[in-house]
Amino acid sequence: MDKLHIEEEHVAEAAILRLSGLVDSATSYYLESRLNDLIAADKVRLVIDLTDVDYISSAGWGIFVSEIKGLRARNGDIKLAGMNPDVRDVFELLEFDTLLTPYESATDALIAFDSQESNNLP
């Protein structure tokens, strides 16, 4: 039985992945595969909803960080949403808040994509 469950939803130009369970060395390959499939399909605006995630290992955090440069070069990004306090503490301890902006909810992350887009208009 997998310890990670992923639900996918597409809203406008963004894909939302709602994760539940644990993102560790045993399950991170599944998440990485889903992200790679989305990116290969030209989905570069990704919201990762972590509301129901209890733990993310270094392998899991590494997946998010490794994709940032390529996504941003294609006018995309990864936005993390809904981190519980324990997950957020590790996120901040690893100083990933210097690379990724956390959002309270997936809706807030989607709004941030919309506002980025309107800021890029001529």
N, C-alpha and C positions, 0 to 999 in steps of 0.2 A: 504494500500500500504506500503510495506517495505521501509525503508529508507536506507537499505544496500543491495547491489547486490554483489554476489561473482561469479567469473568465475574461473574455475579450469583447469590447464594444467599440464601435466606430461612431464618432461624432464629428461631423463636418470633415476637416482635414486631419483630425487627431484620432489616434487609437488609444483607448483606455484599457490597461491590463489591471484587473482587480485580483490581487494575490491574497491567498489565505494559507496560513500554516507557517512553515519554516523555510527559509532560504539558506541552505547550508551546502557543504561540499557534495552531499548526496543528491540534492535537488537543483542545484544551480545550473546544471547542464540543460535542464528542461526550460528554465527561464531564458537562458542564453539562446537556445534554439528558437524559442518563440520570438525573441527580439530580432534575431538574424532573419527570420522569415518575414517579419514586418518590414524591416529595412530593405530587404531584397525586393519587396513589393512596393517600394518607394513610399512607405509610411515612415516619415521621419519626425513627426510630432507625436511624442509618446508621453502619456500620463501613466505613471505607475501608482496605483492606489494601494497603499500599505496598511489600511485601516485594520485588517484582520491578520496581519503578520506579527508573530510573536518574537521572531529572532531572525537576524540576517548575519551570516558569517562574513569573513573577509572575502571569501570567494564570491558571495552575492554582491557585496559592495563593489568589488572589482569589475563585475559585469557592467554596472551602470557607468562607472568612471571610464571604462575602456571604450565605450561607444560615443562619448560626448563630442570629441573633436570632429569625428566624421559626420555626425548628425548636424552639428552647428555649421559645418562647411556647406551643408545642403539646405540651410535655412530651417533646420529642425532643432529638436532638443529633447531631453528627458526631464520631466517634471515629476518629482516625488510628492505624494499627497497622503495625508492621514496617518503619519507616523505616531505610534503610541510612545509614551515617555521613555520607555526602556530602549526602543529602537532609535529614537531621536537622540538619546544620550550618546549612543555609540557613534551615530552619524556625526555629531558635533565633536566628539572625542577624536575621531579620525580626521577631523577638519574638512570633511566633504562639503560642509556648508560654504566653503570658499569656491567650490565648483558647481554646486547644484543648489537651487533655491527650494526649500521645502514649502509646501502649501498645506493649509488646514484640510482641504477637501479636493476631490477631483474636479469639482465645479470651479473652485478657485484657480486651479491649474489651467483649466480650459479658458477661463477668462483672461489669464495672463498671456496665453497664446494669442487670443484675439487682440489684446492691447499691444502686444509686440508687433502684430501684423499692421495695425493702424498706425503705429509709430514709424513703420517703414514705408508708408505711402508718400509719394512726392508732394 
